[in-house]
Amino acid sequence: MRAAQVDAISAMRRAERATWLDDAALSPPWAPGVAFGCE
């Protein structure tokens, strides 16, 4: 893959991780993460 493609994929993954972390921080106590013991 070209470097530009790798950079784009890396940026998307960083954005997805940031969004997931935001969602986890804002999620209610009955969120799936807690239900599965990921407290």
Biotite code that builds the C-alpha atoms (Angstrom):
import biotite.structure as struc

atoms = struc.array([
    struc.Atom([0.000, 0.000, 0.000], chain_id="A", res_id=1, res_name="MET", atom_name="CA", element="C"),
    struc.Atom([1.068, 3.548, -0.587], chain_id="A", res_id=2, res_name="ARG", atom_name="CA", element="C"),
    struc.Atom([2.010, 5.694, 2.374], chain_id="A", res_id=3, res_name="ALA", atom_name="CA", element="C"),
    struc.Atom([-1.024, 7.927, 1.820], chain_id="A", res_id=4, res_name="ALA", atom_name="CA", element="C"),
    struc.Atom([-3.346, 4.938, 2.152], chain_id="A", res_id=5, res_name="GLN", atom_name="CA", element="C"),
    struc.Atom([-1.616, 3.796, 5.326], chain_id="A", res_id=6, res_name="VAL", atom_name="CA", element="C"),
    struc.Atom([-1.903, 7.306, 6.777], chain_id="A", res_id=7, res_name="ASP", atom_name="CA", element="C"),
    struc.Atom([-5.596, 7.463, 5.928], chain_id="A", res_id=8, res_name="ALA", atom_name="CA", element="C"),
    struc.Atom([-6.296, 4.095, 7.535], chain_id="A", res_id=9, res_name="ILE", atom_name="CA", element="C"),
    struc.Atom([-4.318, 5.049, 10.633], chain_id="A", res_id=10, res_name="SER", atom_name="CA", element="C"),
    struc.Atom([-6.269, 8.301, 10.915], chain_id="A", res_id=11, res_name="ALA", atom_name="CA", element="C"),
    struc.Atom([-9.583, 6.444, 10.614], chain_id="A", res_id=12, res_name="MET", atom_name="CA", element="C"),
    struc.Atom([-8.575, 3.980, 13.305], chain_id="A", res_id=13, res_name="ARG", atom_name="CA", element="C"),
    struc.Atom([-7.514, 6.814, 15.622], chain_id="A", res_id=14, res_name="ARG", atom_name="CA", element="C"),
    struc.Atom([-10.856, 8.524, 15.048], chain_id="A", res_id=15, res_name="ALA", atom_name="CA", element="C"),
    struc.Atom([-12.742, 5.291, 15.751], chain_id="A", res_id=16, res_name="GLU", atom_name="CA", element="C"),
    struc.Atom([-10.818, 4.756, 18.982], chain_id="A", res_id=17, res_name="ARG", atom_name="CA", element="C"),
    struc.Atom([-11.478, 8.335, 20.095], chain_id="A", res_id=18, res_name="ALA", atom_name="CA", element="C"),
    struc.Atom([-15.188, 7.944, 19.345], chain_id="A", res_id=19, res_name="THR", atom_name="CA", element="C"),
    struc.Atom([-15.337, 4.619, 21.198], chain_id="A", res_id=20, res_name="TRP", atom_name="CA", element="C"),
    struc.Atom([-13.640, 6.139, 24.235], chain_id="A", res_id=21, res_name="LEU", atom_name="CA", element="C"),
    struc.Atom([-16.057, 9.087, 24.188], chain_id="A", res_id=22, res_name="ASP", atom_name="CA", element="C"),
    struc.Atom([-19.014, 6.704, 23.971], chain_id="A", res_id=23, res_name="ASP", atom_name="CA", element="C"),
    struc.Atom([-17.677, 4.622, 26.856], chain_id="A", res_id=24, res_name="ALA", atom_name="CA", element="C"),
    struc.Atom([-17.170, 7.703, 29.030], chain_id="A", res_id=25, res_name="ALA", atom_name="CA", element="C"),
    struc.Atom([-20.728, 8.888, 28.368], chain_id="A", res_id=26, res_name="LEU", atom_name="CA", element="C"),
    struc.Atom([-22.414, 5.490, 28.553], chain_id="A", res_id=27, res_name="SER", atom_name="CA", element="C"),
    struc.Atom([-24.902, 4.723, 31.337], chain_id="A", res_id=28, res_name="PRO", atom_name="CA", element="C"),
    struc.Atom([-24.108, 2.131, 34.044], chain_id="A", res_id=29, res_name="PRO", atom_name="CA", element="C"),
    struc.Atom([-26.209, -0.492, 32.255], chain_id="A", res_id=30, res_name="TRP", atom_name="CA", element="C"),
    struc.Atom([-24.068, -0.205, 29.091], chain_id="A", res_id=31, res_name="ALA", atom_name="CA", element="C"),
    struc.Atom([-22.851, -3.474, 27.482], chain_id="A", res_id=32, res_name="PRO", atom_name="CA", element="C"),
    struc.Atom([-19.268, -2.905, 28.646], chain_id="A", res_id=33, res_name="GLY", atom_name="CA", element="C"),
    struc.Atom([-20.372, -3.032, 32.275], chain_id="A", res_id=34, res_name="VAL", atom_name="CA", element="C"),
    struc.Atom([-22.719, -5.942, 31.628], chain_id="A", res_id=35, res_name="ALA", atom_name="CA", element="C"),
    struc.Atom([-19.808, -7.957, 30.273], chain_id="A", res_id=36, res_name="PHE", atom_name="CA", element="C"),
    struc.Atom([-17.605, -7.176, 33.273], chain_id="A", res_id=37, res_name="GLY", atom_name="CA", element="C"),
    struc.Atom([-15.421, -4.527, 31.621], chain_id="A", res_id=38, res_name="CYS", atom_name="CA", element="C"),
    struc.Atom([-15.893, -2.037, 34.439], chain_id="A", res_id=39, res_name="GLU", atom_name="CA", element="C"),
])
